[in-house]
Amino acid sequence: MQKARYGLIALWMLICSVTPAAADLSIGIGLPNLSIGINLPLFPELVPVPGYPVYYAPQLDANYFFYDGMYWVYRNDNWYASSWYNGPWGLVEPEVVPLFVLRIPVRYYRQPPAYFRGWQSNAPPRWGQHWGRGWEQRRSGWDKWQRSSAPAPAPLPVYQRQYSGDRYPRVEQQPTLRNQNYRYQPRDTVVRQHFKQQAGQKAPAPAQRGKQEKPPVKSPRQQEIQRSTPPQQGAPADRRSQPPKRGGENVQRSAPAQPAPQQRGPAAPDPKKQPGAVQREQQAPRAQGQGQRPQDKKESQEPSRGQAQGQKKDEERGGGRNN
């Protein structure tokens, strides 16, 4: 039981030690933050290696190369890379060093390590012997290639010559200057990942949610032009002209109901007119076709007084005759 417990602890420690290495290898090149003891006051002289898409620096006492848009240095049994000639440098894992960097012949190492002795000068270093059988199995065939199929060397970033001494840019300025002056796109997958990672580290932080940007303040001239310009057809109407919202629905305001027209009575007499004219207007019928007033009709139907008396006398005469 106790042995099984120790076995589980040992397995857990092995997993923890392997996980960070796998995470580092997913990128391959560390961020440029190291100083490796190389201080170059000027842009170095770089000469192409015959038959290879690589440059080397014959005037420097260092294993200094240029390949695929980046500088490569082999120092203290480690590979380092940088996008600028004087660093800072990022550590490169042996499993992801580009193949053409590994294939550089021994003779172009200006400061070869001691274990290079006895190796052929026209052949690449024996990296499998130095880094072990596991590395050689993972990178099998690294030293076998057709020289006729070698790609063309990348153009040198000669724009960096103007940045020397005190003008050498800081690490946060280097990606911007490189993007402005150097249009070459790397071919190697690890190099492309390195530049993407470097660009992501320098990107500004996204704005926090909930913070609204303030509208730009318009000058009086812009406000006058906006007022004088007619609105375009199909443009959204101003919010102030839309009906108010209640409960999430649009409620249109109905127009106020107009009162029913009232019948107008007789117009008030004009004080400017003479009294007699006003009295005649009041006695005149209101409208043609309405007929006479009831009193007028009664008077017209009643017989006159003279007619009534004559009729009465005729009746009395007729009665006397009958008697």
C-alpha positions as CSV (number, residue, x, y, z in Angstrom):
1,M,0.0,0.0,0.0
2,Q,2.8,2.4,0.9
3,K,4.7,1.5,-2.3
4,A,1.6,2.3,-4.4
5,R,1.3,5.7,-2.7
6,Y,4.9,6.5,-3.4
7,G,4.3,5.4,-7.0
8,L,1.4,7.8,-7.4
9,I,3.4,10.7,-5.9
10,A,6.2,10.0,-8.3
11,L,3.8,9.9,-11.3
12,W,2.2,13.2,-10.3
13,M,5.6,14.9,-10.0
14,L,6.5,13.6,-13.4
15,I,3.3,15.0,-15.0
16,C,3.9,18.4,-13.3
17,S,7.4,18.6,-14.7
18,V,6.4,17.7,-18.2
19,T,3.3,20.0,-18.5
20,P,5.2,23.3,-18.4
21,A,7.7,22.1,-21.0
22,A,4.8,21.1,-23.4
23,A,3.3,24.6,-22.8
24,D,6.5,26.3,-23.7
25,L,7.0,24.1,-26.8
26,S,3.6,25.1,-28.1
27,I,5.2,28.5,-28.9
28,G,8.8,27.6,-29.2
29,I,10.4,31.0,-28.8
30,G,10.3,32.9,-25.6
31,L,9.4,36.6,-25.5
32,P,12.4,38.9,-26.0
33,N,13.5,39.7,-22.5
34,L,17.0,38.3,-22.1
35,S,20.4,39.8,-22.3
36,I,23.0,37.2,-23.4
37,G,26.2,39.4,-23.3
38,I,26.1,40.5,-26.9
39,N,26.2,44.3,-27.2
40,L,26.3,45.7,-30.8
41,P,26.6,49.5,-31.2
42,L,26.0,49.3,-34.9
43,F,24.1,47.1,-37.4
44,P,26.4,44.1,-38.1
45,E,27.8,43.1,-41.5
46,L,26.0,40.0,-42.7
47,V,27.2,37.7,-45.5
48,P,25.1,34.9,-47.0
49,V,26.2,31.3,-46.4
50,P,26.7,29.7,-49.9
51,G,23.9,27.4,-50.8
52,Y,21.8,28.2,-47.6
53,P,19.1,30.7,-47.0
54,V,21.1,32.0,-44.0
55,Y,23.5,34.9,-43.3
56,Y,26.4,34.9,-40.8
57,A,28.4,37.7,-39.3
58,P,32.1,37.2,-40.1
59,Q,33.3,40.3,-38.1
60,L,31.7,39.2,-34.8
61,D,33.2,36.9,-32.3
62,A,29.9,35.1,-31.8
63,N,27.8,32.4,-33.5
64,Y,25.5,35.1,-35.0
65,F,23.1,34.3,-37.9
66,F,20.1,35.7,-39.7
67,Y,17.3,33.5,-41.1
68,D,13.7,34.0,-42.1
69,G,13.5,37.6,-40.8
70,M,15.1,36.9,-37.4
71,Y,18.5,36.9,-35.8
72,W,19.8,33.7,-34.3
73,V,22.6,33.2,-31.8
74,Y,24.0,30.0,-30.4
75,R,25.6,30.7,-27.0
76,N,26.2,28.6,-23.9
77,D,24.6,25.5,-25.5
78,N,21.4,27.4,-26.1
79,W,19.7,29.0,-29.1
80,Y,18.3,32.5,-28.9
81,A,16.3,34.6,-31.4
82,S,15.4,38.3,-31.8
83,S,13.7,40.5,-34.4
84,W,16.3,43.2,-33.8
85,Y,20.1,42.9,-34.2
86,N,21.0,43.8,-30.6
87,G,18.1,42.0,-28.8
88,P,16.6,41.6,-26.3
89,W,16.6,37.8,-27.0
90,G,14.2,35.0,-26.5
91,L,15.2,31.4,-25.6
92,V,14.5,28.8,-28.3
93,E,13.9,25.2,-27.4
94,P,16.0,22.6,-29.3
95,E,12.9,20.9,-30.6
96,V,11.7,23.9,-32.6
97,V,14.9,25.4,-33.9
98,P,14.4,25.9,-37.7
99,L,15.9,23.2,-39.8
100,F,18.1,25.5,-41.9
101,V,19.5,27.0,-38.8
102,L,20.5,23.5,-37.6
103,R,22.1,22.7,-41.0
104,I,24.6,25.6,-40.9
105,P,28.0,24.1,-41.4
106,V,30.5,24.1,-38.5
107,R,32.9,26.4,-40.3
108,Y,30.5,29.4,-40.0
109,Y,30.4,29.3,-36.2
110,R,32.8,32.1,-35.3
111,Q,33.0,30.9,-31.6
112,P,32.4,27.2,-31.8
113,P,32.0,25.3,-28.5
114,A,34.6,22.7,-27.4
115,Y,32.5,19.7,-28.4
116,F,32.6,20.8,-32.1
117,R,36.2,19.7,-32.3
118,G,36.8,16.8,-34.7
119,W,33.5,17.4,-36.5
120,Q,33.6,18.0,-40.3
121,S,33.7,21.7,-41.1
122,N,31.5,21.4,-44.2
123,A,28.8,19.5,-42.3
124,P,26.3,20.6,-39.7
125,P,27.0,20.0,-36.0
126,R,26.1,16.6,-34.7
127,W,23.0,17.7,-32.8
128,G,21.7,14.2,-32.2
129,Q,24.9,13.3,-30.4
130,H,24.8,16.5,-28.3
131,W,21.1,16.6,-27.4
132,G,20.5,12.8,-27.2
133,R,18.7,10.0,-28.9
134,G,15.2,11.3,-27.9
135,W,15.8,14.6,-29.8
136,E,17.1,12.8,-32.8
137,Q,14.0,10.6,-33.0
138,R,11.7,13.5,-32.7
139,R,13.5,15.4,-35.4
140,S,14.4,12.5,-37.7
141,G,15.7,13.5,-41.1
142,W,16.7,17.0,-40.1
143,D,20.1,16.7,-41.9
144,K,18.7,15.2,-45.1
145,W,17.6,17.7,-47.8
146,Q,18.0,18.6,-51.4
147,R,20.2,21.7,-51.9
148,S,18.5,22.6,-55.1
149,S,15.2,23.0,-53.3
150,A,16.5,25.5,-50.7
151,P,14.4,28.7,-50.5
152,A,15.8,32.1,-51.3
153,P,17.2,34.0,-48.3
154,A,15.0,36.6,-46.7
155,P,15.9,40.3,-47.3
156,L,18.0,41.9,-44.7
157,P,16.2,44.5,-42.5
158,V,18.6,47.3,-43.5
159,Y,16.2,49.9,-42.0
160,Q,17.7,49.0,-38.6
161,R,20.9,50.7,-39.5
162,Q,19.5,54.1,-38.6
163,Y,18.7,52.9,-35.1
164,S,22.0,52.7,-33.4
165,G,23.5,53.8,-30.1
166,D,21.1,56.0,-28.1
167,R,18.5,55.7,-30.9
168,Y,18.1,51.9,-30.5
169,P,14.4,51.4,-29.8
170,R,12.9,50.0,-26.6
171,V,11.4,46.5,-26.7
172,E,7.8,47.9,-26.8
173,Q,8.7,50.1,-29.8
174,Q,10.4,47.3,-31.8
175,P,7.3,45.5,-33.2
176,T,5.7,48.8,-34.5
177,L,8.9,49.9,-36.3
178,R,9.3,46.5,-37.8
179,N,5.8,46.4,-39.1
180,Q,6.2,49.8,-40.7
181,N,9.5,49.2,-42.4
182,Y,9.8,45.4,-43.0
183,R,7.2,43.7,-45.2
184,Y,8.6,40.2,-45.3
185,Q,6.4,37.4,-44.1
186,P,8.2,34.4,-42.4
187,R,7.9,30.9,-43.9
188,D,8.7,28.9,-40.8
189,T,5.8,28.0,-38.6
190,V,7.6,28.7,-35.3
191,V,8.7,32.1,-36.5
192,R,5.2,33.1,-37.5
193,Q,3.9,32.0,-34.1
194,H,6.5,34.0,-32.3
195,F,5.5,37.2,-34.1
196,K,1.8,36.6,-33.4
197,Q,2.6,36.1,-29.8
198,Q,4.7,39.2,-29.6
199,A,2.0,41.2,-31.3
200,G,-0.6,39.9,-28.9
201,Q,1.5,40.9,-25.9
202,K,1.8,44.5,-27.2
203,A,-1.9,44.9,-28.1
204,P,-3.9,47.4,-26.0
205,A,-6.3,46.0,-23.4
206,P,-9.9,45.9,-24.5
207,A,-12.3,48.5,-23.1
208,Q,-14.4,47.5,-20.1
209,R,-18.1,46.8,-20.6
210,G,-20.5,49.3,-19.3
211,K,-18.4,52.3,-20.2
212,Q,-20.0,54.2,-23.0
213,E,-18.0,56.5,-25.2
214,K,-18.9,60.2,-25.0
215,P,-20.2,61.6,-28.3
216,P,-17.7,63.9,-30.0
217,V,-18.4,67.6,-29.4
218,K,-19.3,69.3,-32.6
219,S,-18.0,72.8,-33.4
220,P,-20.6,75.6,-34.1
221,R,-19.7,75.4,-37.8
222,Q,-20.6,71.7,-37.9
223,Q,-23.8,72.2,-36.0
224,E,-24.8,75.0,-38.5
225,I,-24.1,72.7,-41.5
226,Q,-26.0,69.8,-39.9
227,R,-29.1,72.1,-39.3
228,S,-29.0,73.4,-42.9
229,T,-28.6,69.9,-44.5
230,P,-32.0,68.3,-45.3
231,P,-32.5,64.8,-43.8
232,Q,-31.9,62.0,-46.2
233,Q,-34.7,59.8,-47.4
234,G,-35.0,56.6,-45.5
235,A,-33.1,57.9,-42.5
236,P,-34.4,57.0,-39.1
237,A,-36.6,59.6,-37.5
238,D,-35.5,61.6,-34.5
239,R,-36.3,60.0,-31.2
240,R,-38.1,63.1,-30.1
241,S,-40.7,62.8,-32.9
242,Q,-41.5,59.2,-31.9
243,P,-44.5,58.5,-29.6
244,P,-43.5,57.6,-26.0
245,K,-43.3,54.0,-25.0
246,R,-45.4,52.5,-22.2
247,G,-44.8,48.9,-21.1
248,G,-42.6,48.1,-24.0
249,E,-45.2,49.1,-26.7
250,N,-45.7,52.1,-28.7
251,V,-48.7,54.1,-27.6
252,Q,-49.8,56.8,-30.1
253,R,-51.3,59.9,-28.8
254,S,-54.8,60.4,-30.2
255,A,-55.7,63.9,-31.4
256,P,-58.0,65.7,-29.0
257,A,-61.7,65.4,-29.9
258,Q,-63.2,68.5,-31.3
259,P,-66.5,69.7,-29.8
260,A,-69.6,69.2,-31.8
261,P,-70.7,72.4,-33.6
262,Q,-73.5,74.1,-31.7
263,Q,-76.5,75.7,-33.4
264,R,-76.0,79.4,-33.6
265,G,-78.9,81.6,-32.4
266,P,-80.0,84.8,-34.0
267,A,-77.1,87.1,-34.4
268,A,-76.9,89.9,-31.9
269,P,-78.0,93.2,-33.4
270,D,-75.3,95.5,-34.6
271,P,-75.2,98.6,-32.4
272,K,-74.1,100.7,-35.3
273,K,-77.5,100.2,-37.1
274,Q,-80.5,102.4,-36.5
275,P,-83.2,101.2,-34.0
276,G,-85.9,101.0,-36.7
277,A,-83.8,98.9,-39.0
278,V,-83.0,96.5,-36.2
279,Q,-86.7,96.1,-35.3
280,R,-87.6,95.4,-38.9
281,E,-84.9,92.8,-39.2
282,Q,-86.2,91.1,-36.0
283,Q,-89.8,91.1,-37.3
284,A,-88.8,89.7,-40.8
285,P,-89.0,86.0,-41.3
286,R,-85.8,84.1,-40.6
287,A,-85.6,82.1,-43.8
288,Q,-87.6,81.8,-47.0
289,G,-90.0,78.9,-47.1
290,Q,-90.6,78.7,-43.3
291,G,-94.1,80.3,-43.6
292,Q,-95.8,82.7,-41.2
293,R,-95.8,82.6,-37.5
294,P,-98.7,80.9,-35.6
295,Q,-100.2,84.2,-34.6
296,D,-100.3,85.4,-38.2
297,K,-102.0,82.2,-39.3
298,K,-104.7,82.6,-36.6
299,E,-105.4,86.1,-37.6
300,S,-105.7,85.2,-41.3
301,Q,-108.1,82.3,-40.5
302,E,-110.5,84.5,-38.2
303,P,-113.2,86.5,-40.2
304,S,-113.2,90.1,-40.0
305,R,-115.6,91.9,-37.6
306,G,-117.8,93.4,-40.4
307,Q,-118.3,90.0,-42.0
308,A,-119.4,88.5,-38.7
309,Q,-122.0,91.2,-38.1
310,G,-123.5,90.8,-41.6
311,Q,-123.7,87.1,-41.2
312,K,-125.5,87.5,-37.9
313,K,-128.1,89.9,-39.4
314,D,-128.8,87.4,-42.2
315,E,-129.5,84.7,-39.7
316,E,-131.9,86.9,-37.7
317,R,-133.8,87.8,-40.9
318,G,-134.2,84.3,-41.9
319,G,-135.5,83.3,-38.5
320,G,-138.1,86.1,-38.6
321,R,-139.4,84.9,-41.9
322,N,-139.8,81.5,-40.7
323,N,-141.9,82.7,-37.7
